[in-house]
Amino acid sequence: MNTLTAGAKAPQFTLKDQHGNSVSLADSLKQGPVLVYFYPKASTPGCTVQACGLRDSKAALDNHNVTVLGISPDPVAKLAKFAEKQALNFTLLSDEDHSVADAFGVWGEKTFMGKTYDGIHRLSFLINTDGTVAHVFDKFKTKDHHEVVLAKIAG
């Protein structure tokens, strides 16, 4: 796993959102900075807490023109159910072949309950409008992810 670092050029991508529409990083960056956050699986406890924190922080993120793009290997239909059930007010993207996760360096070996497998590591990237990584968020708890992001953005 070779994770992107601050100052690196973010890989360009286009993925399907929870409504089946194509969303590209390039188009999102035209609106302002983008928070690309990777999460392992929709509708699981940790991912739900993390998503709801971002949902509840949308106004503060909007004040800084930050667009949120959540990326997981879930299919579009599962993302739609997750977004609807949790009333999420930002974009979820489906990376079923984990090619974008690979490009960002967040797909790799994980261990859970004694079992080793490949999956997404929970990391977030704040990307400047010029396409460079401004900050990598790798030290946070799911319940305070939004607070850590807002503290950095407001910095």
C-alpha positions as CSV (number, residue, x, y, z in Angstrom):
1,M,0.0,0.0,0.0
2,N,1.6,3.3,-1.1
3,T,-0.7,6.0,0.3
4,L,-0.7,9.4,-1.2
5,T,0.9,12.2,0.9
6,A,0.3,15.9,1.2
7,G,1.6,17.7,-1.9
8,A,1.0,14.7,-4.2
9,K,-1.2,15.1,-7.3
10,A,-4.5,13.4,-6.6
11,P,-5.5,10.7,-9.2
12,Q,-8.3,11.8,-11.4
13,F,-11.4,9.6,-11.4
14,T,-15.0,9.3,-12.4
15,L,-17.3,7.0,-10.5
16,K,-21.0,6.3,-10.3
17,D,-22.8,8.0,-7.4
18,Q,-25.8,6.7,-5.3
19,H,-28.1,7.8,-8.1
20,G,-26.2,6.1,-10.9
21,N,-24.8,9.4,-12.2
22,S,-21.1,9.9,-13.1
23,V,-19.2,12.1,-10.8
24,S,-15.6,13.2,-11.5
25,L,-13.0,14.7,-9.2
26,A,-12.2,17.3,-11.9
27,D,-15.8,18.6,-12.0
28,S,-16.0,18.6,-8.2
29,L,-12.8,20.6,-7.8
30,K,-14.4,23.4,-9.9
31,Q,-16.7,24.1,-6.9
32,G,-13.8,24.3,-4.4
33,P,-11.7,21.9,-2.3
34,V,-12.9,18.3,-2.1
35,L,-12.8,15.9,0.9
36,V,-12.4,12.4,-0.5
37,Y,-13.1,10.0,2.3
38,F,-12.7,6.2,1.9
39,Y,-14.8,3.9,4.1
40,P,-15.0,0.1,4.1
41,K,-18.7,-0.7,3.9
42,A,-22.0,1.2,3.8
43,S,-24.5,0.6,6.7
44,T,-22.0,-0.8,9.1
45,P,-21.8,0.9,12.6
46,G,-18.5,2.8,12.2
47,C,-19.2,3.9,8.6
48,T,-22.7,5.1,9.6
49,V,-21.3,7.1,12.6
50,Q,-18.7,8.7,10.3
51,A,-21.2,9.5,7.5
52,C,-23.7,11.0,9.9
53,G,-21.0,13.2,11.4
54,L,-20.2,14.6,8.0
55,R,-23.9,14.9,7.2
56,D,-24.4,17.0,10.4
57,S,-21.4,19.2,9.5
58,K,-22.5,20.0,5.9
59,A,-23.3,23.6,6.7
60,A,-19.9,24.2,8.2
61,L,-18.2,22.4,5.2
62,D,-20.3,24.4,2.8
63,N,-19.0,27.6,4.5
64,H,-15.6,26.6,3.3
65,N,-16.9,25.5,-0.2
66,V,-15.8,21.9,0.6
67,T,-17.5,19.1,-1.4
68,V,-17.6,15.7,0.3
69,L,-17.2,12.5,-1.8
70,G,-17.4,9.3,0.2
71,I,-16.0,6.2,-1.6
72,S,-16.5,2.6,-0.8
73,P,-16.5,-0.7,-2.8
74,D,-20.2,-1.0,-2.4
75,P,-22.5,-1.2,-5.4
76,V,-24.6,1.8,-6.4
77,A,-27.9,0.2,-5.1
78,K,-26.4,-0.3,-1.6
79,L,-25.1,3.3,-1.5
80,A,-28.6,4.5,-2.4
81,K,-30.1,2.6,0.5
82,F,-27.4,3.9,2.9
83,A,-27.9,7.5,1.8
84,E,-31.6,7.3,2.0
85,K,-31.8,5.5,5.4
86,Q,-29.3,8.0,7.0
87,A,-30.6,11.1,5.1
88,L,-27.1,11.7,3.8
89,N,-26.7,15.1,2.1
90,F,-23.4,14.5,0.2
91,T,-22.2,12.2,-2.6
92,L,-21.4,8.6,-2.2
93,L,-19.4,6.9,-4.9
94,S,-19.1,3.2,-5.9
95,D,-15.6,1.9,-6.4
96,E,-16.5,-1.8,-6.8
97,D,-13.2,-2.8,-8.5
98,H,-11.3,-0.6,-5.9
99,S,-9.3,1.0,-8.7
100,V,-9.6,4.5,-7.1
101,A,-8.8,3.1,-3.7
102,D,-5.7,1.5,-5.2
103,A,-4.7,4.8,-6.9
104,F,-5.0,6.7,-3.6
105,G,-3.1,3.9,-1.8
106,V,-5.9,3.0,0.6
107,W,-6.6,-0.6,-0.6
108,G,-4.5,-3.2,1.2
109,E,-4.2,-6.0,3.8
110,K,-6.3,-5.7,6.9
111,T,-6.8,-7.9,9.9
112,F,-10.1,-8.2,11.7
113,M,-11.0,-10.7,14.4
114,G,-7.9,-12.8,13.5
115,K,-8.8,-12.9,9.8
116,T,-6.6,-11.3,7.2
117,Y,-8.1,-9.9,4.0
118,D,-7.8,-7.1,1.5
119,G,-10.0,-4.0,1.9
120,I,-10.2,-0.2,2.2
121,H,-8.3,1.5,4.9
122,R,-10.3,4.4,6.5
123,L,-8.4,7.5,5.3
124,S,-9.5,10.9,4.0
125,F,-7.8,13.3,1.7
126,L,-8.5,17.1,1.4
127,I,-7.7,18.0,-2.2
128,N,-7.0,21.6,-3.2
129,T,-8.7,23.1,-6.3
130,D,-5.4,22.6,-8.2
131,G,-5.7,18.8,-7.7
132,T,-3.0,18.5,-5.1
133,V,-3.5,16.7,-1.7
134,A,-3.6,19.4,1.0
135,H,-3.9,17.0,3.9
136,V,-4.2,13.3,4.7
137,F,-6.5,12.4,7.6
138,D,-5.3,9.1,9.0
139,K,-5.6,9.6,12.8
140,F,-9.2,9.9,13.9
141,K,-12.1,8.0,15.3
142,T,-15.2,7.5,13.2
143,K,-17.2,9.6,15.7
144,D,-14.9,12.6,15.5
145,H,-13.8,12.4,11.9
146,H,-15.9,15.5,11.0
147,E,-14.5,17.5,13.9
148,V,-10.9,16.7,12.8
149,V,-11.7,17.7,9.2
150,L,-13.4,20.9,10.2
151,A,-10.5,21.9,12.6
152,K,-8.0,21.5,9.7
153,I,-10.2,23.4,7.2
154,A,-10.9,26.2,9.6
155,G,-7.2,26.1,10.7
